[in-house]
Amino acid sequence: MWTRFIILTLCAVSALLMVIRHGMKMTVLDDAQDTLPVGEFGDPRSISLRGRRALDPEEVAALPPLLTNLNNAFAIDVQTDASQPKVSYVTSFWAQQKGSKVHPHRLEVRASLLANILNPHFDQVVIFLDGVKEGANCPLFLEGMVELSRTLGITSFPTTSIHHADLYSKVTCVGSPDGQPNYYQMFKNAVSDYVTGDIVVLANADQAFDNTMVHARHLNPEVLLSLGTRGYTDLISADADYFYKQVVGRVHPQYLDPANEEARAPDNCMNIPGSVDTWIFHKSKLKETLRPEPFQRRNRGGKMEFFFMNEMQAENAAIWALNKCYQFQSSYNACEKIHSWHFHLTSKTHHRGGRANPPWNSPSPSKHPKCVQEGNCFL
């Protein structure tokens, strides 16, 4: 018992020293020189972060510490029963082309990916890298993520004592020469043989998860979960907040102001119930039943086309399509139980508009579906 206490105490002290050390290196951006080094594929690069300015000394002093409300949580040790279902996190990210300008959002996504890679509630992380070419491929991307972890000294989730020093052992990167995947391709990727987990968490790459992801492992196989993002607000968990601030930098208080909807990532979970960015389901339910036809819509020219995530009503169309492939008993927006945080305070990267045409006669994912009423969404 005393041995375990001493070990946990040393872990806590070591982690706090790491925070103090790196906290002294935090960069505050201003309008004249608002850049941070990236260095993802070789030579260091700089990216511009929209809407940031230098904080006055008084403002810096008033900011909360990087780690808040942890309550000695470094002593928490997450141990997974080998008999429990395994959880795989699946996403897609665009390969940085050699010599091309680095988009500001890229650093935010890397912060989100690092948070999810080190999240102890994910047994596997699968990244489908879009637009792979010579000089922009999986080995270079993984090297960049490992270097980011090593440079910042971040090898574990802040509130656990589990360390993942070797990111290669947890991450599977799959290169694709294509661009942004459509909804059918996203789910096809999620049920492919690259994904080894029993339960799949399919999400946008800029959605960071915290310890509430522990619930996913206990998902009822007959329930389809979706999550509306909690945005980036003053309610953000200490874990997610830690990764953003360590990788990207401090967040100006204006982004956390509930009245300033245009300058931050809003809380869609509470404000826009029909908007979702994450899907959680048992892989076995869609592995053999997924088919392309329900994910296609006829355009104005009469041609059948696939729809994409960032189109109007796409979430409703996806629920309709999934239930045509497999009839789930409940479709549950569990965003108040499992939290996803939106690492996107910079300009948008996808500008595809349009609308997913009917049929999509499914309602928005409900926060009170049948499984909630019967108390069996999670087993």
N, C-alpha and C positions, 0 to 999 in steps of 0.2 A: 504493500500500500504506500509506504513512504517513498519507495523507488519511483512509483508512478507519479506521486505528487511532485517529486524533485524534477522528473523529466518534463512534466507539464509546465512547471514553473519556469524551467530553462527555456522551453519553447515560447512561452509568453514574453519573457524578457528579450529573447533573440528577435522575435517579431516586432516588438515595440522599438528596439534599437534600429531595426531596418527602416521602420516608418520614420523615425527621427532623422536618420541619415539621409534618406531620399527626400524627406520633407524639406530639408535645407536646400535641395537642388530644384525646387519647384520653379517653373517659369511663369511669369505673369506677362500677358501679351498687351501690346498697345496698338494704336491705329497706325503709327508710323512704321513699326517693325513688328508686325504680328505674325511671326513665323516660329516654327519649331522644327528641329532636325528630324528627319525620318529615317534615312539610311536603310531602306528595306531590301533593295536589290543591288547593293554595292555602295556607290558613292552617296554620301549624305545628301539629302534633298531638303527643301523647305516647302512648307505648305501654308497657305493663308487661311486663317480661321475668321469667318465673317462675324461681325457684330461684337468683337471683343475690344476692350480698351484697358490701359493700365489702371490698376487700383491705387487709390491714394493710400499712404501709409496707415491712416486711420482705418480705412476699409479693410486693408490686409489684416490689421490687428484684430478687427471685429469678426473676421471669418472664423467659423468653427474649425477645430483641428481636423486633419484628414480622416482620422478614425473617430467616430462618435458613437456613443451608446453601445459599445461592445460588451460592457459589463463582464470583463474577464473571459470573453467568449473564446479566446485562444485555447482554452483548455478543453473545448468540445472536440470529441473524436468521433468521426462518422465511420461506422463499421457496417458493411453490407453483408447480409447473409447470402452465402453462395447459392442457396435454393431460391432466392427471390428473383423476380424478372429483372433482366438487364435493360438499361435505358440508353438509347443512342440519340445524340443531338445531331441533327442534319441541317445544313444550310448551304448557300451558294455565295460565292464572292468573286469579284472580277480580278483577273490577273493584271498586275501593273506592267504595262508595256515598256520595254527598255527605251529610255530617252523621252518618254511622254510626261506631260505635266501631272503632278500628283494632286488628286482632288482632295480638298480639305476634309471630306467625310471619311477618307480612307483611314486616318489615324484613329478616329472614333470607332470604326469597325474593328480595327485591330485591338483596341481596348476591350470591346465587347467579346471578341473571339477569345482573348486571353482569359477573361473572366469565366467564360463557359468551358474552356479547356480545363481550367483548374477547379471548376465546380465539382465537388466530390459526389454529387448526385447524378452525374453523367458518367457512364462506364465507357463510352466511346464517343468520339467527335468525328463526324464525317463532313468534310468540306469539298463541295464540288466547285472547282476553280474554273470560271468561265473565261473564254478568250485566250486559252493557252497557246503560246507560240514559242519559238526559240528565244531564249532570254527572258521568258516570263512563264514559269512552269511550277509544278508542285515542289520539287526539291528546293528551288530558290525561295518560294513562299514559306516553306517550313523552316528553312534556315533563318529567314527574317523573323519569324515568330519566336524561335528559340533564342535568337540574339536579343530580341526585345525583353524576353523573360530574364535572360542572364544579365543584361545591362541594368535593368531596374532592380534585380535581386528578388523578383517575385516568382516563387515556385510553388505557392500554395494559396488556397482560399483563406482570406484573413481570419475567418471565424472557425477554422478547424485546424487540427494538428496534422492533417494528412498532407504530405508533400508529393508533388509530381515533378521531380527534377528533370525527368526525361519526357519531353512533350511528344517525342516520336512514338512512344509506346502507347499513347492514347489517341493520337490523331491519324485518321485516314484521309488523304487528299487524293481526289479524283480529277484529273485534268480533262477539260472539254474545250474544243475549238469554237463552240457556239457562244452566243451572247446570252442575254437574260432568259432564263427558262420560263416557259409558260406554266400554268397551273398543273396541267397533266404531267409535264416533264418533272415538276417538283415532286409530285407524289410518286411518280415512277422511280425517281432517284431514291426516294425514302424507303421504298420496298425492295430495292435492288439487293444483290448479294454482297455489296460493299458494306451494307448496314447489318451488323451482327446482333443488335439489341432486340429484345422482345417488344419493347415499347419505344415508339419513335416520337421525338420532339422535333417537329419541322418548323423552322422559324426564319425570319429575316435575319441577316447577319448582324444587324445593329441592335438586336434585342438581347440584353444581358439579363441573366437569371440569377437568383439568389438561393438561399437555403429553403425557400418555400417549394422548390422543385422536388423536395423529398416526397411530396404527395404523388408525383407521377408514377412512381414505382408500384403504387397500390391501385392503379386505375382499373375499373371494371372493364373487361374486354368488350362489353356491349355498349360502351359509352364513347362518343367522339367528343374530345375536349377542344375548345378553341380559347384563345386568350386575347383580350384587348389590352394593349400596352398601358402601363401606368405612367408612361411618359418619363420626363426628367423633372421632378418637382421636389419640394422640400420634404416630401414623404419618402424619398428614395432610401433604400436600405443601405446600411453602412458598408456591406460587401460591394454592392454595385458602385456606390459613390467612391469607394477606395480605388477601384480599377480605373474609373474615368479620370480621377484627379492625378493618379500616378502616371498614367500614360499620356493624357492629353493636357492636363493642367487644371488649375482652379476654375470654378464656374462663378461668373459674376452673379451677384444676388438678383439682378433683373431677370435672369432665367428662371428663378425659383418663385417669382412673384405671380400668384394665381391670377392677378388682373392683367398680366402681360401675356396674352395668349399667342401673339405672333412671334415672340422672341424666345420661345422655348418649345420643347416637345410636350404637348398637352397630355393630360390624363384621359385617354380615350375610354378606359375601362369605366370611368364614372360618368363621362360626358357624352360619348358616342357608342352606345351598346352594340351597334351592328358592325363596328370596325374591329377586325381582328388581324393579328400578325403572326400568330403561332397556332399550330395544330398538334394535338397529342392523341395517339391512338395505338392500339395493338397491331403490330406489323402483320400478323397472321390473318387479320380480317380483310386486308386489302391486297395481300401478296398475290393471290390467285384470281381475285375478282376485279381488280382495277382494269378498266378498259378506256380507250380514248374517246369514243363517241359522245358520252355525256359531257365532255369537257370542250366540245366544239359548238360554235354558233355560226349561223349564216350571216355574212356581211351584206352590205347594200348591193353588191354585185352578184350575190347568190352563192358565193364561194364559202365553204365551211372553213372556219378558222378557230384556233385555240385562243382562249382568253388568258390575261395576265393578272397578277395580284394587284397592280396599281390601276385597275380599271374600276369604274363605278359599278357597284353591285356584284363585284367579282366574288366576294365572300359568300353571298347568298347563292350565287351560281355554283360555287365549289361545294357547298353543303348539299345542294340538290344533286350534283354530279356524284359525290361520294355515296350518297344514299341510294342512288341508282345502281352503284357497284356493290354496295353492301348496306343493308337496312339496319343502321344502328338504332338501338332502343331509345337513346337520348343524345341530343346535341347540346352540350353544356358549355357556356362561356364562364369558365372558372377563374376569371381574372382577379377576383377578390380573394381567392384561395392560393393561387400560384401566380407570383408576380413576375412580370417582364418589364424591364426598364429600357427606355428608348435613348440610345446614345446617338442622337442626331440633333445637334444644335447648329449645324452648318447648312449650306445650301443643298437642295435636292440633287440626286444623281440620275433618277429615272423620270423622264418627262412624258412617257406614254400616257395618253389620255383615253378618251373613249368610254364605252360602257359595255358591260357583258349583257348581251341581249337575252331575253327570255328564251327557253323556259328556265326559270329559277324560282319556282313558286314555293320555295322554302322560306320561312321567316328567319329573321336574324337569330344567331345563337342565343339561347335563353339562359338567364342566370337562375331560373327556377324550373328546370325541365322535370320530367318524370322521376329521374334518378335522385334529384334533390328532395323531392316530395317523399320518396320512399327510403331515402337515406342510404342508397347503395351505389353512388357514383364512384366511390373508392371502397375497396375490399380490405 
